[in-house]
Amino acid sequence: MAVPLSQSIYFDVNTFYGSNPGLEVLGNEDAITNTYLNLLLIPPRSRKFRPTFSAYMHTYLNQNVTPSTANQIKQALINNLSEWQPYGQINVQLTQVIPMPNGAGYFLDIVYQSLLTGIPGRLTLQVVVKQFANVSTVGFGQ
């Protein structure tokens, strides 16, 4: 069970507010998950004073969807998420990046444990890569 916000140690602002324009503060595990999502979506060099703040997913846009690329993505995720989110520890054995059977992208299953509370967390995403001639786009879905 998650710790109530009033008893949380680590906080973050929810950047995925959808149709609710109000400010929502997240605590502990939810805040860690939110930071991981931010890192996955932010391209490298998009933050002026933190140019390496990224999980570098955009680096893999023009590569073929293969098990080899999936392993490269997994290693990049483990390294970059661990660097930029010190309150969560990635479980290397359980975290998976699996190519979709149709070659459209990857299934990401990021398993971590909060170093603040010891509570495990999981972030599961589909990363869909669409390639049209010389143009590549990426989309994330939960």
C-alpha positions in Angstrom: 0.0 0.0 0.0 1.3 3.4 -0.9 2.2 5.9 1.7 -0.3 8.9 2.0 0.9 12.1 0.4 1.1 13.8 3.8 3.7 11.2 4.9 5.6 11.0 1.6 9.4 11.7 1.5 9.8 12.4 -2.2 7.5 14.6 -4.3 7.1 15.4 -8.0 4.5 17.3 -10.0 2.3 15.2 -12.3 3.2 16.3 -15.9 0.6 13.9 -17.4 -2.6 15.6 -16.2 -4.7 14.9 -19.2 -8.0 16.7 -19.2 -7.6 17.9 -15.6 -5.6 21.2 -15.8 -5.1 21.4 -12.0 -1.8 20.9 -10.3 -1.4 17.4 -8.9 1.5 16.6 -6.5 2.7 13.0 -6.5 4.5 11.2 -3.7 7.1 8.5 -3.4 6.4 5.6 -5.8 4.0 7.7 -8.0 6.7 10.4 -8.2 9.4 7.9 -9.2 7.1 6.5 -11.9 6.4 10.1 -13.1 10.1 10.8 -13.4 10.7 7.6 -15.3 7.9 8.6 -17.8 9.5 12.1 -18.2 12.9 10.5 -18.9 11.4 8.2 -21.5 9.7 11.1 -23.4 12.4 13.8 -23.3 14.8 13.7 -26.2 18.5 14.3 -25.3 19.7 17.9 -25.3 16.2 19.3 -24.8 17.0 20.7 -21.4 19.5 23.5 -21.7 21.2 23.1 -18.3 20.8 19.3 -18.2 21.5 18.2 -21.7 21.9 14.5 -20.8 18.5 14.4 -18.9 16.9 11.6 -21.0 16.5 7.9 -21.3 17.7 8.3 -24.9 14.7 6.4 -26.4 14.7 8.7 -29.4 18.2 7.4 -30.3 16.6 4.1 -31.3 14.0 5.5 -33.7 15.8 4.7 -36.9 17.0 1.3 -35.9 15.3 -2.0 -36.8 13.0 -3.5 -34.2 15.1 -6.5 -33.2 16.1 -8.4 -30.0 19.5 -6.8 -30.3 18.1 -3.3 -30.3 15.8 -4.3 -27.4 18.9 -5.3 -25.4 20.5 -1.9 -26.2 17.4 -0.1 -25.1 17.2 -2.1 -21.9 20.8 -1.3 -21.0 20.3 2.4 -21.8 17.1 2.5 -19.7 18.8 0.9 -16.7 21.8 3.2 -16.9 19.9 6.5 -17.5 16.9 5.9 -15.3 19.3 5.0 -12.4 21.4 8.1 -13.0 18.5 10.5 -13.0 16.2 8.9 -10.4 18.3 8.0 -7.4 15.2 7.1 -5.3 14.3 4.1 -7.4 16.4 1.0 -7.9 15.8 -0.8 -11.2 15.4 -4.6 -11.0 17.7 -5.6 -13.8 16.5 -9.2 -13.8 12.8 -8.4 -14.1 12.9 -5.4 -16.3 12.2 -6.3 -19.9 12.2 -4.7 -23.4 10.5 -7.0 -25.9 10.2 -6.4 -29.6 6.5 -6.4 -30.8 5.8 -9.4 -33.1 4.7 -7.1 -35.9 7.9 -5.0 -35.7 6.0 -1.9 -34.8 7.9 -1.2 -31.6 8.6 -2.6 -28.1 6.9 -3.6 -24.9 8.7 -2.1 -21.9 8.2 -3.5 -18.5 10.3 -1.5 -16.0 10.4 -3.0 -12.5 11.9 -1.0 -9.6 11.9 -0.7 -5.9 11.6 2.6 -4.0 14.7 3.2 -2.0 12.7 5.5 0.3 10.0 3.0 1.3 11.1 -0.4 0.0 7.8 -0.7 -1.9 8.1 -2.2 -5.4 6.8 -0.4 -8.5 6.2 -1.2 -12.1 5.9 0.9 -15.2 4.6 -1.0 -18.3 4.5 0.8 -21.7 4.2 0.1 -25.4 6.6 2.1 -27.4 5.3 2.2 -31.0 7.8 3.2 -33.7 6.4 4.1 -37.0 8.7 4.6 -40.0 7.6 6.3 -43.1 10.3 6.7 -45.8 12.7 9.2 -44.1 10.4 10.2 -41.2 10.2 8.3 -37.9 7.8 9.0 -35.0 7.5 7.5 -31.6 4.4 7.1 -29.4 4.0 5.9 -25.9 1.0 4.1 -24.4 0.3 2.6 -21.1 
